[in-house]
Amino acid sequence: MNQPAGFEGGRLLVVAFEGWNDAGEAATGAAKLLVERLGLVEIAAVDPELYFDYQFTRPTIVLGDDGGRRLEWPGAAIMGPGGLPASDDDDDRVTGPGAEALHVLLGAEPARSWKGFAAELVDAALAADIEGIVLLGAMLADAPHTRPLSVFASSENPEVRSALGVERSTYEGPVGILSVIADQAERVGIPTVSLWASVPHYVHNAPSPKAVLALLGKVEELTGLSIPRGSLEVDAKAWEAGVDALAADDDEMAGYITQLEQARDAVDAPEASGEAIAQEFERYLRRRGEEPGGRADGRGDGPR
């Protein structure tokens, strides 16, 4: 099966945003790992004054290496090749087709002027000769933490769906900035694919390294890249053990997790049909879409 330009060996842009689209900080966690492993540097950024409400997304004070304090403003930037890899160890480097041309867009979801925001970033992607975009998201779901966390892949582009074997989402309802950027990119001819990790909703307050692993694995599957995990495997096991410990002290939570495990195992069973799996996912999407006004707590806008 031939891959479309940009998804194996092309100039690829991986996109992740904090906030609504980033349950368990999974999407931004995966994107930040790529930036670190590749030693990417900022090549384009938006003016935060145009797009952000600082009472909603506040600037933060951070300590520098010299002990001095400095302000960091919310924003969004495209990171590209130009720096040095974070490590000289070949085992810590991203390898595979297109690794040397990989770009990453990281940012916070804007408060206003979404059309202009998306257009500015997509124009910057065009200027960088980007050939394909992978949008990373994470949503809170009825997913047991004890099972592999699923990643739903979809695309509005028929050539991408055919080449990668992904679906076209039938979701209707509120969306986040990822959907706006995907729409704008497709309009100017950049093919896109969206990847959404399911994060157990009963542990949404903590970062989820297991969901980061799931997203990275799906990126590898679709692009042919090889992405070193560093300490993520150990972190994911510790995260799962921590949730196990909480459940051991809460009979109601333990019973609920058992129900989720049974439902997941039924869907994953060899005899489960593709139609049954699709119906289960559609039920999830409808539940998310019924929540009035969407959510601003990291639940995400649902797969696109």
C-alpha positions in Angstrom: 0.0 0.0 0.0 1.5 3.3 -1.1 1.6 6.1 1.5 0.5 9.6 0.4 3.2 12.3 0.4 4.0 13.5 3.9 3.1 10.3 5.8 6.2 8.3 5.0 9.3 10.0 3.9 7.8 13.5 3.3 8.0 16.7 5.2 5.6 16.1 8.1 4.2 18.4 10.7 2.9 17.0 14.0 0.4 19.3 15.8 -0.6 19.3 19.5 -2.4 21.9 21.6 -2.8 22.3 25.4 -6.2 22.5 26.9 -9.5 21.2 25.4 -7.7 18.8 23.0 -5.2 17.4 25.5 -6.6 15.1 28.2 -3.9 13.7 30.4 -1.4 16.0 28.6 -1.0 13.1 26.2 -0.9 15.0 22.9 1.5 17.7 24.1 3.6 15.1 25.9 4.1 13.2 22.7 4.9 16.4 20.7 7.3 17.7 23.3 9.2 14.4 23.3 9.6 14.7 19.5 10.9 18.3 19.9 13.4 17.2 22.5 14.6 14.1 20.6 15.0 16.0 17.4 16.5 19.1 18.8 14.0 21.3 17.0 14.1 25.1 17.1 11.4 27.7 16.6 11.0 28.7 13.0 7.6 30.5 13.1 5.3 31.8 15.9 2.1 33.7 16.2 1.8 37.1 18.0 0.0 36.0 21.3 -1.6 39.5 21.6 -3.8 38.8 18.6 -5.2 35.5 19.8 -5.1 35.0 23.5 -7.0 36.2 26.5 -4.5 36.3 29.3 -7.2 36.1 32.0 -8.2 32.7 30.5 -4.7 31.4 29.5 -2.4 33.3 31.9 1.4 33.9 31.4 3.6 32.0 33.8 6.9 32.8 35.6 9.6 30.3 35.2 13.1 30.0 36.6 16.0 30.0 34.1 19.2 28.0 34.3 20.9 31.1 35.8 18.3 31.3 38.6 16.6 34.4 37.1 12.9 34.6 36.7 11.2 35.3 33.4 7.7 35.4 31.9 6.5 32.8 29.5 3.5 33.9 27.4 0.9 31.5 25.9 1.2 31.2 22.2 1.9 28.7 19.4 5.0 28.0 17.4 6.2 25.7 14.7 9.5 24.0 15.5 11.7 22.7 12.8 15.2 21.3 12.1 18.1 23.6 12.8 19.3 22.8 16.3 21.4 19.9 17.6 19.8 16.7 18.8 19.3 16.6 22.5 21.6 13.6 22.8 24.6 12.3 20.8 23.4 8.7 21.5 21.9 7.2 18.4 19.5 5.2 20.6 17.8 8.5 21.7 17.3 9.9 18.2 14.1 9.7 16.1 15.0 7.8 12.9 13.2 6.5 9.8 11.8 8.1 6.6 11.4 11.8 6.9 12.9 12.1 10.4 15.4 14.8 9.3 12.5 16.9 8.0 10.0 16.5 10.8 8.4 19.6 12.2 6.2 20.1 15.3 3.6 22.7 16.1 3.0 23.2 19.8 0.8 25.8 21.4 -2.1 26.7 23.6 -5.7 26.8 22.2 -6.4 30.5 21.4 -9.3 32.5 22.9 -10.3 34.4 19.7 -9.8 34.8 16.0 -9.5 31.1 15.3 -9.8 31.5 11.5 -6.9 33.9 11.4 -4.9 31.9 13.8 -5.3 28.7 11.8 -4.6 30.5 8.5 -1.4 32.0 9.9 -0.1 28.7 11.0 -1.1 26.9 7.9 0.6 29.6 5.8 3.8 29.0 7.9 3.4 25.3 7.2 3.2 26.0 3.5 6.3 28.2 3.7 8.1 25.3 5.3 7.1 23.0 2.4 5.0 20.7 4.7 3.5 17.8 2.8 1.3 16.2 5.5 0.0 17.0 8.9 -0.6 14.7 11.8 -2.9 16.2 14.5 -2.6 14.7 18.0 -5.5 14.9 20.5 -6.5 13.1 23.6 -10.0 12.7 25.1 -11.4 11.4 28.3 -13.2 8.2 27.7 -14.7 5.1 29.3 -11.4 3.3 28.9 -9.9 1.0 31.6 -6.3 1.9 32.6 -5.4 -1.7 32.7 -5.7 -2.3 29.0 -3.8 -0.8 26.1 -5.2 2.7 25.5 -6.8 2.9 22.0 -6.1 5.6 19.4 -8.7 6.5 16.9 -7.3 7.6 13.5 -9.4 9.5 11.0 -9.1 11.8 8.0 -11.3 14.0 5.8 -9.0 13.3 2.9 -10.1 10.3 0.7 -6.6 9.6 -0.5 -5.3 9.5 3.0 -8.1 7.2 4.1 -7.4 4.8 1.3 -3.6 4.8 1.7 -3.5 4.5 5.5 -6.6 2.5 6.0 -8.2 5.0 8.4 -11.8 6.1 8.8 -13.8 9.3 8.2 -15.2 10.5 11.4 -19.0 10.9 11.6 -18.8 13.1 14.8 -21.1 16.1 14.9 -20.8 18.7 17.7 -18.4 21.2 19.3 -14.8 21.1 18.1 -11.4 22.4 19.2 -8.7 24.2 17.3 -7.3 21.0 15.9 -10.4 20.6 13.7 -10.1 24.2 12.5 -6.5 23.7 11.5 -7.3 20.4 9.8 -10.0 22.1 7.8 -7.8 25.0 6.8 -4.9 22.7 5.8 -7.1 20.5 3.6 -8.5 23.6 1.9 -4.9 24.6 0.8 -4.0 21.1 -0.3 -2.1 19.7 2.7 -3.4 16.2 3.6 -4.2 15.6 7.3 -4.8 12.7 9.6 -6.1 13.0 13.2 -5.1 10.7 16.0 -7.1 10.7 19.3 -6.0 8.8 22.3 -8.5 7.6 24.9 -7.6 8.6 28.5 -9.4 7.0 31.4 -11.8 9.7 32.7 -11.4 8.6 36.3 -7.7 9.5 36.4 -7.9 12.7 34.3 -6.2 14.9 36.8 -2.8 13.4 36.3 -0.6 13.3 33.2 -0.9 10.0 31.4 2.4 8.6 30.1 0.5 5.5 28.9 -1.6 7.6 26.5 1.6 9.3 25.3 3.0 5.9 24.4 -0.2 5.0 22.6 0.0 8.2 20.4 3.7 7.7 19.7 3.0 4.1 18.6 0.3 5.2 16.2 2.5 7.9 14.8 5.2 5.3 14.1 2.6 3.0 12.5 1.4 5.6 10.1 4.7 7.3 9.2 7.4 4.6 9.5 9.3 6.6 12.0 11.1 5.0 15.0 10.7 7.1 18.1 12.8 6.3 21.3 10.6 6.2 24.4 13.2 7.1 27.0 11.7 6.6 30.4 8.1 6.5 29.2 7.7 2.8 29.5 8.8 2.9 33.2 6.6 6.0 33.8 3.6 4.3 32.3 4.0 1.2 34.5 4.3 3.5 37.6 1.2 5.4 36.5 -0.8 2.2 36.1 0.4 0.9 39.5 -0.6 4.2 41.1 -4.1 3.9 39.7 -4.2 0.2 40.8 -3.4 1.3 44.4 -6.2 3.9 44.4 -8.7 1.3 43.1 -7.6 -1.1 45.8 -8.8 1.3 48.5 -12.1 2.1 46.7 -14.5 -0.8 46.1 -16.8 1.4 43.9 -14.0 2.4 41.7 -12.6 -1.1 41.5 -16.1 -2.4 40.4 -16.4 0.3 37.8 -13.0 -0.6 36.4 -14.0 -4.2 36.2 -17.1 -3.3 34.1 -14.9 -1.2 31.8 -12.5 -4.1 31.4 -15.3 -6.5 30.5 -16.7 -4.1 27.9 -13.3 -3.5 26.4 -12.5 -7.2 26.3 -15.8 -7.9 24.5 -14.9 -5.3 21.8 -11.4 -6.7 21.4 -12.5 -10.3 21.2 -11.7 -12.0 17.9 -15.4 -12.6 17.2 -16.2 -8.9 17.6 -17.2 -7.5 14.2 -15.9 -4.2 12.8 -19.5 -3.0 12.8 -19.8 -3.7 16.5 -16.6 -1.8 17.2 -17.8 1.1 15.1 -21.1 1.2 16.9 -19.4 1.3 20.3 -17.3 4.3 19.2 -20.3 6.1 17.8 -22.1 5.7 21.1 -19.1 7.3 22.8 -19.2 10.2 20.3 -22.9 10.8 20.9 -22.3 11.0 24.6 -19.6 13.5 24.2 -21.7 15.6 21.7 -24.6 15.7 24.1 -22.6 17.7 26.7 -23.8 21.3 26.1 -21.2 23.8 25.0 -18.3 21.3 24.9 -15.8 21.3 27.8 -12.8 23.3 28.7 -11.2 20.7 31.1 -9.1 18.8 28.6 -11.8 16.4 27.4 -11.2 17.3 23.8 -13.6 17.8 21.0 -13.8 14.2 19.9 -12.1 12.6 17.0 -12.4 14.5 13.8 
